[in-house]
């Protein structure tokens, strides 16, 4: 009895640090079926638990089928999860039923795994295709693709072909498997690999990305933004889409634009979205959500203005990113609470209203000083702590000095709720 209790206690302690290794087999002869196998860690085999794809909570349709433990089929329960009897299961296996990329273009909002027969690559979506323990927020893992390569996306594990499977509190991962034309942009601590799954001339947009990152890293100040290695995948979008569609994953950004037979439209808006997402992933965690979202949106626009892209295109992107002519629908701190509770509309509100707040702050700085901009304050905003999600004392003091105390406090009351 004492021995059994000791074994169980050791197993429970080890479970807190367990790492699952997902092995995914891809076969070009059968490209729409990926075989996934996980050998359960010893600690996990000391208990019963349920598994589920993490995208269920966000409305993502699972693509898993034929789920088995040591060859024995598992039946789903009422919550679309599968109960695993850990005491009698060593190897968990299932099939991912992939979608064939349609000729009309891909709808990225489905966040599904697919195979593109034209460009001969797979996009593997963790949100729809990997089973994870239900309720285990600390669960993480590694993934290894067998049979085809190279693999892009997420973060490599050492020098191996394995990639990180992010924890539940981080964005889901996307992995691209196949040989696609690529181009790298390295500026400051940003290292971005662009992969072209469409086939078009895009050197101008890649050059603009480099110019924008150069401005952002210089303005933020040394060490203010965390180093970020990410992959951007340019995909053929649906013919019904007027604007580019972007989906952010863990260190991977997916962008669907016009197909190869149509010229890219609204490239400025695509680059603005990309810059915003990269800033979000590199900003310090001490900056509260409302400030991260709003500063990222506003500085993505400021970076766009410093490129040599079409002025008309940048102006159109600006109208989408910020509109300071409209009063805020709610205060940013209140919108932050709703966003943290899972309200997607509130997160969009943080970006739009928040960007308008910073633009009006910057106008007040320029009006009072004649030569300064918000750039003079940004390094302090990124370096200091934000007590109770309010502006740090040092940053607020600079804003008062450069823009005027009355102007700043009025805008804080109107937009933020302070």
N, C-alpha and C positions, 0 to 999 in steps of 0.2 A: 504493500500500500504506500509506504513512504517512498519507495523507488519510483512507483508510477507517478506520484505527485511531483517528485523532483524532475522527472522527465517532462511532464506537462509544463512545469514552470519554466524549464530551460527552453522548451519549444516556443512558449508564448513570448519569452524574451527575445529569442532569435527571430521570431516573426516580425518584430518591429523593424528589423534591418534587412529583411529578405529582399532579394532582387530576382525577378523572374526573367528568364532568357526565352524569348519567343523566336523560334526558328521557322522561317517562312520559305516554302519551296515554290518557285515559279517555273513553269514549263512553257516555252514558246509554242509547243504543239497543242497545248490546252491553256491558252492565256487567260481565260476568264475564270479559272479556278485556282486559288492559292491555298496550299495546305499549310496549316499552322500547328506546331507541336510545342508544348511546354512541359518540361519535366519539373513537377512541383518540388519546391524546396522541402527539406525534411520537416521543418517546423510547420509548414502548411499542411502536411500529411498527418498531423496530430489533431486535426479538428475537421468538422464539417463546415462548409461555407458556400456562398452563392457567388456566381460570376455573371457579369453583364457588360455590354459595351457601354462606354462612358457617354456616348452621344445621345443615349435615350432621353436624358433629362432635357436636352436641347431640341428634341424632336427629330433627331437623326434616325433614319431607318436602319436597323441592323442588317448586315450582309453576311452574318454567320449562319452556317448550316451544318448538319451532321456532326453534332458535338458529342464526343465520346470520351470516356475515361477507361484507359487500358482496353480499348476496343468495344466497350459496352456503351450503347447510346444513352444519352441523358435527355430527359423530358423537361420542357420549360415549365416554370410555375406561373402563377397568375400575373406576376410583375415582369414577364418576359426576361426573367433571369433563370439560371440553371443551377440546381443544387448539386454540389460536389461532396461526396462522402470521402473526406480526406484520408480516413483510416484504410480505405481500400482502393485508393487511386494514386498511381505514380505518374502517369503520363496523360495529360489533357490535350486533346486534339480536335480540330474542327476545320471546315472548309470555308473560305471566303468566296462568295459568289460575286465576282466583279461585273461591272457594267461595261459594255462596249461603248466607247466614246462616239456619240452620234455625229454624222456629217454636218448637221446644222449647228453644231457647237455645244459646249459643255455648260451645264448649269452648276456652278461651283457651290451654290448655296445648299445643295443636297449633301455636301461633305462626304461623298462616297468614294470608294475605291473603283478605279476603272482602268481599262487597257485601251490605248490609242493605237489602232492598227496602222494608221497612216505614218505616224512618227515612230512607231515601234517602241513604246515605253509604257511602263505601269506607273500609276499614281496610287499609292497605298495609304488609306486614311485610317489612322488609329481610332478615330471617333466611332467609326462604323464597323471596324473589322477586328479589333483586339478585345478579348474578354479579360476583365479585371475583377478582383474581389470586390463585391458590393460593400460600400460603406468604409472602405479602407483608404482614407485620404492620403496616407503616407506611402501608398503603393507606388513603386517605380520599377523600372525594368530596363532591359536591353533587347534589341531586335537584330536578327541576323537574317539576311536574304540569301537563299541558296539557289544556285542555278543560273542567275543572270545578274549583270551589273554593268556599270558601277552604280553605287547608291549615293543619292544626294538628299540633304535635308536633315533636320535635327542637329545633333552634335555627335561626332565620332567618339567612340570609346577607345582611347589610346591610339595605337597604330593599327588596330584591327579593322575589319569590315563591319563591325557592329556599330549600332547607333543607339542613342539614348531614347528611352520611352519616358516622357516626362511624368511627374507626379500629378495627382488629380487637381491640385490648385493652380497648375500651369496650363497654358493653352494646349489643346491636343496637337499631335504631330502629324505631318504629312511626309511621305518618303517617295522620292522619284527614282525609279530603277530603269536604267537604259542610257543609251548614248545620244545626248542631245547637244547641239551647238551651244557653247557657253562663252561668257565674257565676264571677267572679274573687275570689280571696282574696290580699291583699297584707299581709304582716307582716314587719317587718325586711327582710332580704334575700330573702325568699321571695315569689315571684310565681307563683301557681297558677291555671290556667284549668281549671275543671271543665266537662266537656261531658256532657250528659245524652242518651244514646241509648235510654233506656227510657221516660221520660215519667212522672215521679212528683214528689211533694212532698218536697223534700230540703233546705229552708232551715235546718232545725235542725242537720243534719249539717255543712253549709257553715259555719254560725256556730261550731260546735264546733271545726272545723278551724282557724278563725281564732284562737280562744281558746288552742288547744293550741300553735300556732306562736308566739303571743305569749309564752307561758311558756318555750318552748324557746330562742328567740332572746335573751330576757332572761337566762336562766340560763346559757347558754353563754358569754356575755360578748361585748362589742363586737368584731367582726372575727374571732371564732373560727370561725364557720361561713361557708363561701363562699356568695355570692349564688346563688340557684337559681331558674331559670325553668322550670316544668314544666307538663305537661298531664295531667290525670286524666280518663279516659274511663270513664263508667259504662255498662255494657252489660247486656243481658238474659242471665242465666245459665241453665244447664241446669236443668230441673226435678228432676234427680237429685241436684243439689248441695245439701247442707244448709248449708254455710258459704260465704261469699264466696270467690271465687278471684281472686288478684291476680297479674299478670305485670308485672315491671319492665323497661322499655326505657330507651333513652338519652333522658332528660328527658321520658319519657312513661310513665305508669302506667295499666295496664288493669285494671279491676275489674268482675267479673261478679257480679250479685246477682239477686234474684228478678225475674221479668218484670213488665211493667206491670200485669198482671191480678192480681198477688199483692203483698202488702205486703212492704217490705224487712225482712229479718230479719238480726240480727247486724251492724247498722250500726257498732256499737262496734268489732267485730273488723276490719271493713273500714277504719275510720279508723286503728286501731292499726297495721295493715300499711302503710297509706299514709304515716303519720308515720315509721315505721321506715325505709322506702325513701328518703324525702326526706332524713332525717338521714344515711343512708349516702352519698348523692350530694353532700352539702354538707360532710361532715367533712374535715379536713385529711388529705392522703395520708401524712403522717409518722406518724399513728396506725396501728399494725399492724392487720392484718385481724381478729384475734381480739378486739381492743378495739373496733374500729369496729362490728363486727356486734353485739357484746354491749351496748355502750353505746347503740347505736341502738335495739335491742330494749327495753332497760330504760327508756330515756327516752321512748320512744313510750308505754309503759305509764304512766309518771309524768305525761305530758302528758294522757293520757286521763282520769286521775283528777281533773284540774283543769277538766274540761268539765262541762256540765250535762246530759249524756246519762244514760240510765237506769243507776242504780247496779247493778242486777242484770245489765245488759248489760256494763258495765265489769268486773264481777266475773267473768263468764263469759269475757271476753276475757283477763283476767289469768290465768285458769287455763290458757289456751292459750299465753300469752306467757312465763310464768315459773313454775317449780315448784321452790322451794328446799327442799322436803321430801325430795327424792330425791338421793342422792349422784351426782356426775358420772360418766358412763361412761368418760371419758378426760380427760386434761388439755387445757386450751385451746390451749396452744402446739403440742401434738401434733395436735389436731384442725385447727389452722390449716395445718399441713403437708399434711394429707390434703385439705383444701379447696382449697389452691393447686394440688394435683395433679389437681383436677377431680372430687373426691368431693362430690356434692351433699348427701348425708346429713351429712357433716362440717360443712358450712356451716350446716345447720339446728341441729346440735349446738352450734356456736359461739353461736348466738343464744339457745337455751334454757338451756344450762348457764352461758353467760356472763352472762345476765340474772340467773340465780340467784346467781351470784358477787357481782354488784354489789348485789343486794338484801340479801344477808347482810352485805356491807361496810357498807351504809347502816344496817342494824339495829345494828351494832356502834358506829357513830358516834352514833346517837341514844341508845343505851344509856349510852354514856360521857359524852357532852356534855349531853344533855338538850334541846338546842335546835338543834344543827347537823344538817345532812343532807349527802348526797353532793354536793348543789348547791354547797357551799362549795369543793369540790375540782375540779369539772368544768372550769372555765375553765383551770386549770393543766394538767389532763390533755390538753386540746385544744391548748394553746399550746406545750408542751415537746416535745423529741425523745424517742423511745423507743429507747434503745440496745439492740441485739440483741432487739428486740421485747419488752423488759421495761419495767415501769412507770418513768416518768421520776423522777429523784431528787427533784425538787421536789414532785411529786404524792405520791410514797411518803412523804416526810417529813410532809406534811400529814395523810395517812391515819394514820400512826403517832401523830401528835399528837392527832388527833380521836377515833380508834377504839381506840388502844392497840396497841403494837408486837406483842405476842404474838398478839392476835386477828387482826391483818392478816396477819402472816407465816404463821399457821396456815391461813388461807383461801387465801393465795397458793399454798402448798404443795399444798393439797387440790384447787384448781380450775385454777390456771394452770400449775403445774409448776415454779415458782421456789423 
